[in-house]
Amino acid sequence: MIMSVEVLPESWHSNAIDALAGMMEAAGALIIFVGAAWAFGSFLTALVKGRKRERRYNQIRLNLSKFVALGLEFQLGADVLRTAVAPSWTDIGQLAAIAAIRTALNFFLSREIDKERTDVEEDQQGSPASQSDPGGPGGGAKFASD
């Protein structure tokens, strides 16, 4: 005969998990919001300064993508946590669908981040075209008549 002792009732576990998952969702949303606010501030700064705009915009997009990817990871973690306590087949199916969608978003976002990172690194190293024209596009290059 197997005896089991219930230390805490299952309803307590469920409530605790729901609270933790809610905190993780809030953290994910906050991360995305902070990233968006930072990106908007950086965008306005780049807009006012006006120099090397394209390179700066790529850096802003790269950093915003990192915030979004991290926020999505927190959101997915919250979903996994919610299904940890006595999941039904419906809960598991919903988690699978949500995980597939968020994983696909993260996959494509990661590809975009890698592309942006490569573009930013190439811009920082300087391409032959930018070395021959130190002013660059919009960077104060002088015309022949000046």
Secondary structure as GFF3:
##gff-version 3
##sequence-region A 1 146
A	DSSP	alpha_helix	10	49	.	.	.	ID=ss1
A	DSSP	alpha_helix	53	82	.	.	.	ID=ss2
A	DSSP	alpha_helix	89	125	.	.	.	ID=ss3
A	DSSP	alpha_helix	128	132	.	.	.	ID=ss4
###
